[in-house]
Amino acid sequence: MNKTISFHYLLIIAVLSLIFNSCATQISKINLLHEKKAILLSKKAQGFNDHIIASKGTGWLRIETKKKFSKYKIAWAAAAPNKIRITLLLTGHPVETIISNGKSITFLSHTGKHSKKTYLTKDANLRQYINIPVKMSEIITMLLGRLNVKPFDTAEYFPSDFSGSSDSLGPKILLKQKWGSSIQTLFLDQDETINQLTLSDLKGKSIYEVKILKYKSFDFGDLPTKVVVDDLINRKLTLTILNFEPNPTIKESLFQLTDQSK
């Protein structure tokens, strides 16, 4: 009798051990697949439209703060990594031109609102100058049709929430740098197209978020044509691209303030 019980006991242990080892192996395989997927999708996002090194186009720029709302038609010429000339227009008339060439940024009023202003900076934080919650490099990235995914060392993939509820979340990827002070999160739809990027501190507090509301297909690939940048403290920028020319020939003089522009 005792021998029979011992045999059954050992048999149960053996079966449970087999099941546990099988599950552990399966979980390990899933984790490895998720890790590979995270790196693959993140590298793809980082290199999205990197074949576009210059652009010209027109669109709309909407700026919202707690106390003010403005909407401008825009025309621009931009070249990677740090050159841009963008003119803001109201009712078809130029209001302001901003020129950045990687060494300085210049603001030129066409209405006499202020004198020409030039500041020495490689990558201006526009929050300091015109209350827009982005750096000039990030504006250039958006106007080149790229995604502003910063360098990272590790990528962690989180699958979809398939609960079926109205607030179900799609997959997301967390990107971290070994010695970084922030975390990037890429949110994907069910087709694994990125529809939102967020930057947060190491405690999880959001610094800003970028929502891609619309993509449009061209012969050169897909282009984010409506993007919202929100710093979550009542400052928001909405960029809508209407016309886009990839990789045009742009003269270097366009990124310099000429006598005719003064």
Secondary structure, 3 states (H helix, E strand, C coil): CHHHHHHHHHHHHHHHHHHHHHHHHHHHHHHHHHHHHHHHHHHHHHCCCCCCCEEEEEEEEEEECCCCEEEEEEEEEEECCCEEEEEEEECCEEEEEEEECCCEEEEEECCCCCCCEEEECCCCECHHHHCCCCEHHHHHHHHCCCCCCCCCCEEEEECCCCCCCCCCCCCEEEEECCCCCEEEEEEECCCCCEEEEEEEECCCCEEEEEEEEEEEEECCEEEEEEEEEECCCCCEEEEEEEEEEECCCCCHHHHCCCHHHC
